[in-house]
């Protein structure tokens, strides 16, 4: 039986050796587990496996699965359901296995075909970006992992409690911090992370490109302290930390911004309007803008 507080040393199979799978496999190996096989066919995956999972044989996914006590399915969200169905149909799962996936938008229900074979299904989604390099293993130490296990650990069913405890113990062994994410909210949880991380990168890219269009370089170095401070203030103080012309209700400056951004990139001007509108409403809700100032800002944003 699995010790829920400290899982036994496990034979780990990684499907596949992408950026996430290779790093988590390396983290599990560092925790004392034995990575017995991984799958990977692309040149990048083979190189990554050689660096992070040395001496681990690269095998087809079905062979990886059958060799492992802990099967780590580190594939894209849209690929996962078909992969699980295929492995289940091929008889690759067996009672007592732990099957973990890393897809952010999915809970454990996607592992239903594997559960029919008696596995313990878990969903572990690290809330970080991956490069697939060794430093990512170290970065896990400051990372939270969204954890989902079957059932409700608080409803008194000891089987549910074991699943949640095993999931959290695996995360702690990788030196990360587990955060419980109920099955029903996994899609919203993932959408929130994607909205923050992906769109932040888009926003930063737009900012740098506007500066470079104006001939200002090095743009990245110029904005790095500003953006880092803004992120830190947002996380520490929330909307009360908002600054700038929108939060001040400075519609004249806002109009000037729109004129010049429109001349440089009309599509970006539309994005600026949308974000400025949300910023104004958040500033008003935080008590930074009164209703008259909010109305003036929104009127300015509607002008073309």
SETI-636170 format. One line per 10 residues: number of its first residue (from 1); their letters; for each residue x, y, z of N, C-alpha, C. Coordinates in Angstrom, 1 decimal, m for minus. Each point is the difference from the previous one (the first is absolute). Layout:
// residues N
NUM> a> X Y Z X Y Z X Y Z  ... .
This chain:
// residues 304
1> xxxxxxxxxx> 0.8 m1.2 0.0 m0.8 1.2 0.0 0.9 1.2 0.0  m0.5 1.1 m0.7 0.8 1.2 m0.1 m0.1 0.8 1.4  1.1 0.4 0.5 0.0 1.0 1.1 m0.3 1.3 m0.5  m1.2 0.5 0.4 m0.5 1.3 m0.6 0.9 1.2 0.3  0.7 m0.1 1.2 0.9 1.1 0.3 1.3 m0.1 m0.7  0.5 m1.1 m0.4 1.2 m0.1 m0.7 m0.1 m1.2 m0.9  m0.3 0.2 m1.3 m0.1 m1.1 m1.0 1.2 m0.8 0.0  m0.2 m1.3 m0.2 1.2 m0.9 m0.2 0.8 0.4 m1.2  1.2 m0.5 m0.1 0.8 0.3 m1.1 m0.7 m0.7 m1.2  m0.2 0.8 m1.0 m0.9 m0.4 m1.2 0.8 m0.2 m1.3 .
11> xxxxxxxxxx> m0.4 m0.9 m0.8 0.5 m0.1 m1.4 m0.8 1.0 m0.8  0.7 1.0 m0.5 m0.7 1.1 m0.7 0.1 m0.2 m1.5  m1.1 0.2 m0.8 0.1 0.0 m1.4 m0.5 1.4 m0.5  0.7 0.6 m0.9 m0.3 1.4 m0.4 m0.5 0.0 m1.4  m1.2 0.4 m0.2 m0.6 0.1 m1.4 m0.5 1.5 m0.2  0.8 0.9 m0.6 1.2 m0.3 m0.7 1.1 0.9 0.6  1.2 m0.1 m0.6 1.1 0.8 0.4 0.0 1.4 m0.6  m1.1 0.7 0.2 0.0 1.4 m0.5 0.5 0.9 1.1  m0.3 1.2 0.0 0.6 1.0 0.9 m0.5 m0.3 1.4  m1.3 m0.3 0.2 m0.5 m0.3 1.3 0.4 m1.4 0.5 .
21> xxxxxxxxxx> m0.3 m1.0 m0.9 0.3 m1.4 0.5 1.4 m0.3 0.3  0.9 0.6 m0.7 1.4 m0.3 0.3 0.4 0.6 1.3  m0.5 1.2 0.3 0.4 0.7 1.2 m0.6 m0.7 1.2  m1.3 m0.3 m0.1 m0.7 m0.7 1.1 0.7 m1.4 0.3  0.3 m0.7 m1.1 0.7 m1.2 0.1 1.3 0.1 0.8  0.8 1.1 m0.4 1.2 0.2 0.7 m0.2 0.4 1.5  m1.1 0.7 0.3 m0.3 0.4 1.3 m0.4 m1.2 0.9  m0.7 m0.9 m0.7 m0.4 m1.3 0.7 1.2 m0.9 0.3  0.9 0.0 m1.0 1.3 m0.8 0.1 0.8 0.6 1.2  0.1 1.3 0.1 0.8 0.7 1.0 m0.6 m0.3 1.4 .
31> xxxxxxxxxx> m1.4 m0.3 0.0 m0.6 m0.3 1.3 0.1 m1.4 0.4  0.7 m0.8 m0.9 0.3 m1.4 0.3 m0.8 m1.0 m0.7  m0.9 0.4 m0.9 m0.7 m0.9 m0.9 0.8 m0.5 m1.1  m0.4 m1.0 m0.7 0.8 m0.6 m1.1 m0.7 0.2 m1.3  0.5 0.8 m0.9 m0.6 0.2 m1.3 0.5 m1.1 m0.9  m1.0 m0.9 m0.3 0.4 m1.3 m0.7 m0.1 0.1 m1.5  m0.8 1.0 m0.5 m0.2 0.2 m1.4 m0.6 1.3 m0.3  0.2 0.5 m1.2 m0.7 1.2 m0.5 m0.2 m0.1 m1.5  m1.0 0.7 m0.5 m0.2 0.1 m1.4 0.4 1.3 m0.6  0.4 0.0 m1.2 0.4 1.2 m0.7 0.6 m0.3 m1.3 .
41> xxxxxxxxxx> m0.5 0.6 m1.1 0.5 m0.3 m1.3 0.7 1.2 m0.7  m0.4 1.2 0.4 0.5 1.2 m0.7 1.5 0.2 0.4  0.7 0.7 m0.8 1.4 0.2 0.3 0.2 0.8 1.4  m0.9 0.9 0.2 0.0 0.8 1.2 m0.3 m0.9 1.2  m0.9 m0.9 m0.1 m0.4 m0.9 1.1 1.2 m0.9 0.4  0.6 m0.5 m1.1 1.1 m1.0 0.2 1.2 0.7 0.7  0.3 1.3 m0.4 1.0 0.7 0.6 m0.3 0.4 1.4  m1.2 0.4 0.3 m0.5 0.3 1.3 0.1 m1.2 0.9  m0.4 m1.1 m0.4 0.0 m1.2 0.8 1.4 m0.4 0.3  0.9 0.2 m0.9 1.4 m0.4 0.2 0.6 0.9 1.1 .
51> xxxxxxxxxx> m0.4 1.3 0.1 0.5 0.9 0.9 m0.6 m0.1 1.4  m1.4 m0.2 0.0 m0.7 0.0 1.3 m0.3 m1.4 0.5  0.0 m1.0 m0.9 m0.4 m1.4 0.4 1.1 m0.9 m0.5  1.3 0.2 0.3 1.0 m0.8 m0.5 m0.1 m1.5 0.2  0.3 m0.8 m1.0 0.0 m1.4 0.1 m1.4 m0.6 0.1  m1.1 0.9 m0.1 m1.3 m0.5 m0.1 m0.4 m0.4 m1.4  m0.5 m1.3 m0.2 m0.3 m0.4 m1.4 m1.2 0.7 m0.5  0.1 0.4 m1.3 m1.1 0.6 m0.7 m0.8 m1.1 m0.7  m1.3 m0.1 0.4 m0.8 m1.1 m0.5 m1.4 0.5 m0.5  m0.7 m0.8 m0.8 m1.4 0.5 m0.3 m0.8 0.2 1.2 .
61> xxxxxxxxxx> m1.1 0.8 0.0 m0.8 0.3 1.2 m0.6 m1.2 0.6  m0.4 m1.0 m0.7 m0.6 m1.2 0.6 1.0 m0.7 0.8  1.2 m0.1 m0.4 1.1 m0.7 0.7 0.4 0.8 1.3  0.0 1.3 m0.2 0.3 0.8 1.2 m1.0 m0.2 1.1  m1.3 m0.1 m0.4 m1.1 m0.1 0.9 0.1 m1.4 0.7  0.2 m1.0 m0.7 0.0 m1.4 0.6 1.2 m0.2 1.0  1.1 0.7 m0.2 1.1 m0.1 0.9 m0.1 0.7 1.3  m0.9 1.0 0.1 0.0 0.9 1.1 m1.1 m0.3 1.0  0.4 0.4 1.3 m1.0 0.1 1.1 m0.7 1.4 0.0  0.8 1.0 m0.4 m0.5 1.3 m0.1 0.1 0.5 m1.5 .
71> xxxxxxxxxx> m1.1 0.1 m0.6 0.0 0.5 m1.4 m0.3 1.5 m0.1  1.0 0.7 m0.5 m0.1 1.5 m0.1 m0.4 0.3 m1.5  m1.2 0.5 m0.2 m0.5 0.3 m1.3 0.2 1.6 m0.2  1.1 0.4 m0.6 0.3 1.4 m0.1 m0.2 0.4 m1.5  m1.2 0.0 m0.4 m0.3 0.4 m1.4 m1.0 1.1 0.0  m0.2 0.7 m1.2 m0.9 1.1 0.0 m1.4 m0.4 0.3  m0.8 1.0 0.5 m1.4 m0.2 0.5 m0.8 m0.7 m1.0  0.1 0.4 m1.3 m0.9 m0.5 m1.0 0.4 m1.4 m0.4  1.2 m0.4 0.2 0.5 m1.3 m0.4 m0.3 m1.1 1.1  m0.1 0.5 1.2 m0.2 m0.9 1.2 m1.1 m1.0 m0.1 .
81> xxxxxxxxxx> m1.3 0.4 m0.3 m1.1 m1.0 0.0 0.3 m1.1 m1.0  0.4 0.2 m1.2 0.2 m1.0 m1.0 1.2 m0.9 0.5  1.0 0.5 0.6 1.1 m0.8 0.4 m0.4 m1.0 1.1  m0.8 0.5 1.0 m0.5 m0.8 1.1 m0.9 m1.1 m0.6  m0.9 0.3 m0.9 m0.9 m1.0 m0.6 0.9 m1.1 m0.7  1.0 0.5 m0.8 0.8 m1.0 m0.7 0.8 m0.9 0.9  0.6 0.5 1.0 0.8 m0.8 0.9 m0.9 m1.0 0.8  m1.2 0.5 0.4 m1.0 m0.9 0.7 m0.4 m1.1 m1.0  m0.3 0.3 m1.2 m0.5 m1.0 m1.0 1.1 m1.0 m0.2  1.3 0.4 0.1 1.1 m0.9 m0.3 0.4 m0.8 1.3 .
91> xxxxxxxxxx> m0.8 0.2 1.1 0.3 m0.8 1.2 1.3 0.4 0.7  0.3 1.3 m0.1 1.3 0.4 0.6 m0.1 0.4 1.5  m1.2 0.1 0.5 m0.2 0.4 1.4 m0.3 m1.3 0.8  0.3 0.1 1.3 m0.3 m1.1 0.9 m0.3 0.5 1.4  m0.7 m0.8 0.8 m0.3 0.4 1.4 1.2 0.3 0.8  m0.1 1.1 0.8 1.1 0.4 0.8 0.9 1.1 m0.6  m0.1 0.2 m1.3 0.8 1.1 m0.6 m0.5 1.3 0.4  0.9 1.0 0.1 m0.4 1.4 0.1 0.2 0.6 m1.3  m1.1 0.6 m0.5 0.1 0.7 m1.3 m0.2 1.5 0.2  1.0 0.7 m0.4 0.0 1.5 0.2 0.0 0.7 m1.3 .
101> xxxxxxxxxx> m0.8 1.0 m0.2 0.2 0.9 m1.2 0.2 1.4 0.5  0.6 0.8 m1.0 0.4 1.3 0.3 m0.8 1.1 m0.7  m1.1 m0.4 m0.6 m0.8 0.9 m0.8 m0.8 1.0 0.9  0.2 1.3 m0.2 m0.6 0.9 1.0 m1.5 0.1 0.0  m0.6 m0.2 m1.2 m1.5 0.2 m0.1 m0.8 m1.2 0.4  0.7 m1.1 0.2 m0.7 m1.3 0.2 0.2 m0.4 1.5  m1.0 m0.7 0.5 0.1 m0.6 1.4 0.3 m1.5 m0.2  m0.6 m0.8 0.9 0.3 m1.4 m0.1 m1.0 m0.8 m0.8  m1.1 0.6 m0.3 m1.1 m0.7 m0.8 0.6 m0.4 m1.4  0.9 0.8 m0.5 0.6 m0.4 m1.3 0.7 m1.3 0.0 .
111> xxxxxxxxxx> 0.4 m0.5 1.2 0.7 m1.2 0.2 m1.0 m1.2 0.2  m1.3 0.3 m0.2 m1.0 m1.1 0.2 0.3 m1.3 m0.6  0.5 m0.1 m1.3 0.3 m1.3 m0.6 1.1 m0.7 0.7  0.9 0.7 0.7 1.1 m0.6 0.8 m0.6 m0.5 1.3  m0.9 0.8 0.6 m0.6 m0.4 1.3 m0.7 m1.3 m0.1  m0.6 m0.3 m1.2 m0.7 m1.2 m0.2 0.9 m1.2 0.2  1.4 0.2 m0.1 1.0 m1.0 0.2 0.5 0.0 1.4  m0.5 0.8 0.9 0.4 0.0 1.4 1.1 0.9 0.4  0.3 1.0 m0.8 1.1 0.9 0.3 m0.5 1.1 1.0  0.9 0.7 0.6 m0.2 1.2 0.8 0.2 1.2 m0.9 .
121> xxxxxxxxxx> m1.0 0.8 m0.4 0.2 1.1 m0.9 0.3 1.3 0.7  1.0 0.7 m0.4 0.3 1.3 0.6 0.3 1.0 m1.1  m0.2 1.3 0.3 0.3 1.1 m0.9 0.9 1.0 0.7  1.2 0.2 m0.5 1.0 0.9 0.6 0.4 0.9 m1.1  m0.3 1.3 0.2 0.3 1.0 m1.0 0.9 1.1 0.6  1.3 0.0 m0.4 0.9 1.0 0.6 m0.3 1.4 m0.6  m0.2 0.9 0.9 m0.3 1.4 m0.5 1.3 0.8 m0.3  0.7 m0.4 m1.0 1.2 0.6 m0.4 0.2 m0.2 m1.5  0.8 0.8 m0.6 0.4 m0.3 m1.4 1.3 m0.8 0.0  0.1 m0.9 m1.0 1.1 m0.9 m0.1 0.9 0.3 m1.3 .
131> xxxxxxxxxx> 1.3 m0.1 0.2 0.9 0.1 m1.1 0.5 m1.4 m0.4  m0.2 m1.0 1.0 0.5 m1.3 m0.2 1.5 m0.2 0.2  0.5 1.0 0.8 1.4 0.0 0.4 0.2 m0.4 1.5  1.2 m0.3 0.4 0.2 m0.5 1.4 m0.4 1.1 1.0  0.1 1.2 m0.3 m0.4 1.1 1.0 m1.4 m0.1 0.3  m0.9 m0.6 m0.8 m1.4 m0.1 0.3 m0.2 m0.9 1.2  0.9 m1.0 0.2 m0.2 m0.9 1.1 0.2 0.8 1.3  0.9 0.9 0.0 0.3 0.9 1.1 m1.2 1.0 0.2  m0.6 0.5 m1.1 m1.1 0.9 0.1 m1.2 m0.6 0.6  m0.1 m1.3 0.0 m1.2 m0.6 0.6 m0.1 0.3 1.5 .
141> xxxxxxxxxx> 1.2 0.2 0.6 0.0 0.3 1.4 m0.8 1.3 0.4  m0.2 0.9 m0.9 m0.8 1.2 0.2 m1.3 0.0 m0.7  m0.4 m1.2 m0.4 m1.2 m0.2 m0.9 m1.2 m0.6 0.8  m1.2 0.4 m0.3 m1.2 m0.6 0.5 m0.5 m1.0 m1.1  m0.6 m1.1 0.4 m0.5 m1.0 m0.9 m1.5 m0.2 0.3  m0.8 0.2 m1.0 m1.5 m0.2 0.2 m0.2 m1.5 0.1  m0.6 m0.5 1.1 m0.2 m1.4 0.3 m1.5 m0.3 m0.1  m0.3 m1.1 m0.7 m1.4 m0.5 0.0 0.1 m1.5 0.1  m0.9 m0.5 0.9 m0.1 m1.5 0.2 m1.5 m0.3 0.0  m0.3 m1.3 0.0 m1.4 m0.4 m0.1 m0.7 0.3 1.3 .
151> xxxxxxxxxx> m1.3 0.4 m0.1 m0.8 0.2 1.1 0.3 1.2 0.9  m0.6 0.1 1.1 0.2 1.1 1.0 0.7 m0.6 1.2  1.2 0.5 0.2 0.8 m0.5 1.1 m0.7 0.3 1.4  m0.9 1.0 0.0 m0.6 0.4 1.2 m1.3 m0.7 0.4  m0.5 m0.9 m0.9 m1.3 m0.6 0.2 0.0 m1.2 0.8  1.2 m0.4 0.5 0.1 m1.2 0.9 0.3 m1.3 m0.7  0.1 0.0 m1.3 0.3 m1.2 m0.7 1.5 m0.2 0.0  0.6 m1.0 0.7 1.4 m0.1 0.1 0.7 m0.3 m1.3  m0.7 m0.5 m1.0 0.6 m0.2 m1.4 0.3 1.3 m0.6  m0.9 1.0 0.2 0.2 1.3 m0.6 1.2 0.7 0.7 .
161> xxxxxxxxxx> 0.1 m0.2 1.3 1.1 0.6 0.8 1.3 m0.5 m0.5  0.1 m1.3 m0.3 1.3 m0.6 m0.4 0.4 0.7 m1.3  m0.9 0.1 m1.0 0.4 0.6 m1.3 0.5 1.4 0.2  m0.7 0.8 0.7 0.5 1.4 0.2 1.4 0.0 0.7  0.1 m0.9 1.0 1.3 0.0 0.8 1.2 m0.5 m0.9  m0.3 m1.0 m0.8 1.1 m0.5 m0.9 0.4 1.1 m1.0  m1.0 0.7 m0.5 0.3 1.1 m1.0 0.8 1.1 0.7  m0.4 0.4 1.2 0.7 1.0 0.7 1.4 m0.4 0.4  0.2 m1.3 0.4 1.3 m0.5 0.4 0.9 0.0 m1.2  m0.4 m0.4 m1.2 0.8 0.0 m1.2 0.5 1.5 m0.3 .
171> xxxxxxxxxx> m0.9 0.9 0.1 0.4 1.4 m0.2 1.0 0.5 1.0  m0.2 m0.3 1.2 1.0 0.4 1.0 1.3 m0.7 m0.2  0.0 m1.2 m0.5 1.3 m0.7 m0.2 0.8 0.7 m1.2  m0.8 0.6 m0.9 0.7 0.8 m1.0 0.3 1.4 0.4  m0.1 0.3 1.3 0.3 1.3 0.6 m0.9 1.1 m0.3  m1.2 m0.3 m0.6 m1.0 1.0 m0.4 m1.0 0.1 1.1  m1.0 0.9 m0.2 m1.1 0.2 1.0 m1.3 m0.4 m0.7  m0.7 m1.0 0.6 m1.3 m0.4 m0.5 m1.1 1.0 0.3  m0.9 0.2 m0.9 m1.1 0.9 0.1 m1.2 m0.8 m0.5  m1.0 m0.3 0.9 m1.2 m0.8 m0.4 m0.9 0.8 m1.0 .
181> xxxxxxxxxx> m0.3 m0.7 m1.1 m0.9 0.6 m1.1 m1.1 m1.1 m0.2  m1.2 0.3 0.4 m1.1 m0.9 m0.2 m0.2 m0.3 m1.5  m0.5 m1.2 m0.3 m0.2 m0.4 m1.3 m0.8 1.0 m0.8  m1.1 0.5 0.5 m1.0 0.8 m0.7 0.6 1.3 m0.5  1.0 0.5 0.7 0.6 1.3 m0.3 1.3 0.0 m0.8  0.4 m1.2 m0.4 1.3 m0.1 m0.7 0.0 0.8 m1.3  m1.1 0.0 m0.8 0.1 0.9 m1.2 0.2 1.5 0.3  m0.7 0.5 1.1 0.1 1.4 0.3 1.3 0.3 0.7  0.5 m0.9 0.8 1.4 0.1 0.5 1.0 0.1 m1.1  m0.1 m0.8 m1.0 1.0 0.0 m1.1 m0.2 1.3 m0.8 .
191> xxxxxxxxxx> m1.2 0.4 m0.3 m0.3 1.2 m0.7 0.6 1.2 0.7  m0.1 0.0 1.3 0.6 1.2 0.8 1.5 0.0 m0.2  0.7 m1.2 0.1 1.4 0.0 m0.1 0.5 0.4 m1.4  m0.8 m0.5 m1.0 0.4 0.3 m1.4 m0.2 1.5 m0.3  m1.1 0.5 0.5 m0.3 1.4 m0.2 1.1 0.9 0.6  0.5 m0.4 1.2 1.0 0.8 0.7 1.4 m0.2 m0.7  0.4 m1.2 m0.2 1.4 m0.3 m0.5 0.1 0.3 m1.5  m0.9 m0.5 m0.8 0.1 0.1 m1.4 m0.2 1.4 m0.5  m1.1 0.7 0.6 m0.3 1.3 m0.4 1.0 1.0 0.5  0.6 m0.3 1.2 1.1 0.9 0.5 1.1 0.0 m1.0 .
201> xxxxxxxxxx> 0.4 m1.1 m0.6 1.1 m0.1 m0.9 m0.4 0.9 m1.3  m1.3 m0.1 m0.4 m0.4 0.8 m1.1 0.1 1.4 0.3  m0.5 0.4 1.2 0.0 1.4 0.4 1.5 0.5 0.1  0.9 m0.7 0.5 1.4 0.4 0.1 0.6 0.1 m1.4  m0.3 m1.0 m0.9 0.4 0.1 m1.4 m0.4 1.3 m0.7  m1.3 0.3 0.2 m0.6 1.2 m0.6 0.7 1.2 0.5  0.3 0.1 1.3 0.6 1.1 0.6 1.4 0.2 m0.6  0.8 m1.1 m0.1 1.4 0.1 m0.5 m0.1 0.4 m1.5  m0.9 m0.5 m0.7 0.0 0.3 m1.4 m0.4 1.5 m0.3  m0.9 0.6 0.8 m0.3 1.4 m0.1 1.2 0.8 0.3 .
211> xxxxxxxxxx> 0.7 m0.3 1.0 1.2 0.8 0.3 1.1 m0.1 m1.1  0.1 m1.2 m0.6 1.0 m0.2 m1.1 m0.5 0.7 m1.2  m1.3 0.1 m0.2 m0.6 0.7 m1.2 0.4 1.5 0.2  0.0 0.5 1.2 0.4 1.4 0.3 1.5 0.2 0.0  0.7 m1.1 m0.3 1.5 0.1 0.0 0.7 0.0 1.3  m0.7 m0.5 1.0 0.5 0.0 1.4 0.6 m1.4 0.3  1.3 0.0 0.3 0.6 m1.3 0.3 1.1 0.2 1.1  0.3 m1.0 0.8 m0.6 m1.3 0.0 m1.4 0.0 0.7  m1.0 m0.3 m0.7 m1.4 0.1 0.5 m0.2 m1.0 1.2  0.5 m1.2 m0.2 m0.2 m1.0 1.1 0.6 0.4 1.3 .
221> xxxxxxxxxx> 1.2 0.5 m0.1 0.7 0.5 1.2 m0.7 1.2 0.7  m0.5 0.8 m0.9 m0.7 1.2 0.5 m1.2 m0.3 0.8  m0.9 m1.0 m0.4 m1.2 m0.2 0.6 0.1 m1.1 1.1  1.0 m0.8 0.0 0.1 m1.1 1.0 m0.2 0.4 1.4  0.6 1.1 0.6 m0.3 0.3 1.4 m1.4 0.5 0.2  m0.5 0.8 m1.0 m1.4 0.5 0.1 m1.0 m1.2 0.0  0.1 m0.9 m0.9 m0.9 m1.1 0.0 0.1 m0.9 1.1  1.2 m0.3 0.5 0.3 m0.8 1.2 m0.7 0.6 1.2  0.2 1.3 0.2 m0.6 0.7 1.1 m1.6 0.0 m0.1  m0.5 0.1 m1.2 m1.4 0.0 m0.2 m0.6 m1.3 0.4 .
231> xxxxxxxxxx> 0.7 m1.1 m0.4 m0.5 m1.3 0.3 0.0 m0.3 1.5  1.1 0.4 0.6 0.2 m0.1 1.5 m1.1 0.8 0.7  m0.2 1.2 m0.4 m1.1 0.8 0.7 m1.4 m0.6 m0.2  m0.2 m0.5 m1.2 m1.3 m0.6 m0.3 m0.3 m1.2 0.9  1.0 m0.8 0.2 m0.1 m1.2 0.8 m0.1 0.4 1.5  0.7 1.0 0.4 0.0 0.4 1.4 m1.2 0.8 0.4  m0.4 0.9 m0.9 m1.0 1.1 0.4 m1.2 0.0 m0.8  m0.1 m0.8 m1.1 m1.2 m0.1 m0.8 m0.2 1.3 m0.7  m1.3 0.3 m0.3 m0.4 1.2 m0.8 0.4 1.3 0.7  0.2 0.0 1.2 0.4 1.3 0.7 1.3 0.5 m0.5 .
241> xxxxxxxxxx> 0.8 m0.9 m0.6 1.3 0.3 m0.5 0.0 0.6 m1.5  m1.2 0.1 m0.6 m0.1 0.5 m1.3 0.5 1.4 m0.1  0.7 0.3 m1.1 0.5 1.4 m0.2 m0.2 0.3 m1.5  0.4 1.2 m0.4 m0.1 0.3 m1.4 m1.2 0.9 m0.4  m0.1 0.4 m1.2 m1.1 0.9 m0.4 m1.4 m0.5 0.1  m0.2 m1.3 m0.2 m1.3 m0.6 0.2 m0.5 0.1 1.4  0.9 m0.5 0.9 m0.3 0.0 1.4 m0.2 1.4 0.6  0.6 1.0 m0.6 m0.1 1.4 0.4 m1.2 0.7 m0.7  m0.5 m0.7 m1.0 m1.1 0.7 m0.7 0.5 1.1 m0.9  1.2 m0.1 m0.5 0.7 1.0 m0.8 m0.4 m0.3 m1.5 .
251> xxxxxxxxxx> m1.2 0.5 m0.4 m0.5 m0.4 m1.3 0.8 0.7 m1.2  0.6 1.1 0.3 0.8 0.7 m1.0 1.2 m0.8 m0.4  0.7 m0.5 1.0 1.2 m0.8 m0.3 m0.5 m1.3 m0.7  m1.1 m0.6 0.5 m0.5 m1.2 m0.6 m0.3 0.2 m1.5  m0.6 1.1 m0.3 m0.3 0.3 m1.5 1.3 0.1 m0.8  1.0 0.7 0.6 1.3 0.1 m0.7 0.6 m1.4 m0.2  m0.1 m0.9 1.0 0.5 m1.3 m0.2 m0.6 m0.7 m1.1  m1.4 0.1 m0.1 m0.7 m0.7 m1.0 0.3 0.5 m1.4  0.2 1.3 m0.1 0.3 0.6 m1.3 1.4 m0.6 m0.5  1.0 m0.1 0.8 1.3 m0.4 m0.4 0.1 m1.5 m0.2 .
261> xxxxxxxxxx> m0.7 m0.8 0.9 0.0 m1.4 m0.2 m0.8 m0.4 m1.2  m1.1 0.7 m0.3 m0.7 m0.3 m1.2 0.8 0.2 m1.3  0.8 1.1 0.0 0.9 0.3 m1.1 1.1 m1.1 m0.2  0.4 m0.5 1.2 1.1 m1.0 m0.1 m0.5 m1.4 m0.3  m1.2 m0.4 0.6 m0.5 m1.3 m0.1 m1.5 0.0 0.4  m0.9 0.1 m1.0 m1.4 0.1 0.2 m0.6 m1.2 0.8  0.5 m1.2 m0.2 m0.5 m1.1 0.7 0.4 0.1 1.5  1.2 0.4 0.3 0.4 0.2 1.3 m0.8 1.1 0.7  m0.5 1.0 m0.7 m0.8 1.0 0.6 m1.3 m0.6 0.5  m0.6 m1.0 m0.7 m1.2 m0.6 0.4 0.3 m0.8 1.3 .
271> xxxxxxxxxx> 1.1 m0.7 0.1 0.3 m0.7 1.2 0.2 1.0 1.2  0.7 1.1 m0.3 0.2 1.0 1.1 m1.3 0.5 0.5  m1.0 0.3 m0.9 m1.3 0.4 0.4 m0.7 m1.0 0.9  0.1 m1.2 m0.4 m0.7 m1.1 0.8 0.7 m0.1 1.4  1.3 0.0 0.1 0.6 m0.1 1.3 m0.1 1.3 0.8  0.0 1.1 m0.6 m0.2 1.3 0.7 m1.4 0.0 0.6  m1.0 m0.5 m0.7 m1.4 0.0 0.5 m0.1 m0.9 1.2  0.6 m1.2 0.0 0.0 m0.8 1.2 0.8 0.6 1.1  1.1 0.6 m0.3 0.8 0.7 1.1 m0.8 1.1 0.6  m0.8 0.8 m0.8 m0.8 1.1 0.6 m1.0 m0.6 0.9 .
281> xxxxxxxxxx> m0.7 m1.1 m0.4 m1.1 m0.5 0.8 0.6 m0.6 1.3  1.2 m0.6 m0.1 0.6 m0.5 1.3 0.5 1.1 0.9  0.5 1.1 m0.6 0.4 1.1 0.8 m1.2 0.6 0.7  m1.2 0.1 m0.7 m1.2 0.6 0.6 m0.4 m0.9 1.2  0.0 m1.4 m0.3 m0.4 m0.9 1.1 0.9 0.1 1.2  1.3 0.3 m0.2 0.9 0.2 1.1 0.0 1.3 0.7  m0.9 0.9 m0.6 m0.1 1.4 0.6 1.0 1.0 m0.5  0.7 m0.3 m1.0 1.0 0.9 m0.6 m0.7 1.0 m1.0  m1.1 m0.4 m0.6 m0.7 0.9 m0.9 m1.4 0.2 0.4  m0.5 1.3 0.0 m1.4 0.2 0.3 m0.8 m0.3 m1.3 .
291> xxxxxxxxxx> m1.3 0.1 0.1 m0.8 m0.4 m1.1 0.1 1.0 m1.2  0.2 1.3 0.3 0.2 1.0 m1.1 1.3 m0.3 m0.8  1.0 m0.3 0.8 1.3 m0.3 m0.7 m0.1 m1.3 m0.8  m0.7 m1.0 0.5 m0.1 m1.2 m0.7 m0.8 0.2 m1.3  m1.1 0.8 0.1 m0.8 0.3 m1.2 0.9 0.7 m1.1  0.8 0.9 0.5 0.8 0.8 m0.9 1.1 m0.9 m0.7  0.6 m0.9 0.7 0.9 m1.0 m0.5 m0.7 m0.9 m1.0  m1.1 m0.5 0.3 m0.7 m0.9 m0.9 m0.5 0.7 m1.3  m0.3 1.2 0.1 m0.4 0.8 m1.1 1.2 0.2 m1.0  1.1 0.3 0.7 1.2 0.2 m0.8 0.4 m1.3 m0.8 .
301> xxxx> m0.1 m1.1 0.7 0.3 m1.3 m0.6 m0.9 m0.4 m1.2  m1.2 0.6 0.0 m1.0 m0.3 m1.0 0.3 0.8 m1.3  0.8 1.1 0.2 0.3 0.8 m1.2 0.9 m0.7 m1.0  m0.3 0.2 m1.3 0.8 m0.6 m1.0 0.7 1.1 m0.9 .
